Amino acid sequence: MRRNGNSSTRRCPEVVTAEVDLKEMDKIIKDVKAKILRLVEISKGMQCVDRNCDRILASLKMLELNISDVVEFLD
């Protein structure tokens, strides 16, 4: 979902509905994180890769806080 800065275009509801599979989302977040960490590993210090991966990891951290931490309480 792309946002143009206008908060009225947000589609993210305040209440999570039964249609959302948080456990599947958590699994995907973990898979993406593992792949990004592997990319950093094989880049061997290539700055353009490392910097972009750092940004991606920062975004993934926010997803972990919003999704993965919630999943821990569901189990």
Stockholm file with secondary structure:
# STOCKHOLM 1.0

chainA/1-75         MRRNGNSSTRRCPEVVTAEVDLKEMDKIIKDVKAKILRLVEISKGMQCVDRNCDRILASLKMLELNISDVVEFLD
#=GR chainA/1-75 SS CCCCSCGGGCCCCSSCCTTCCHHHHHHHHHHHHHHHHHHHHHHTTCHHHHHHHHHHHHHHHHHIIIIIHHHHHHC
#=GC SS_cons        CCCCSCGGGCCCCSSCCTTCCHHHHHHHHHHHHHHHHHHHHHHTTCHHHHHHHHHHHHHHHHHIIIIIHHHHHHC
//
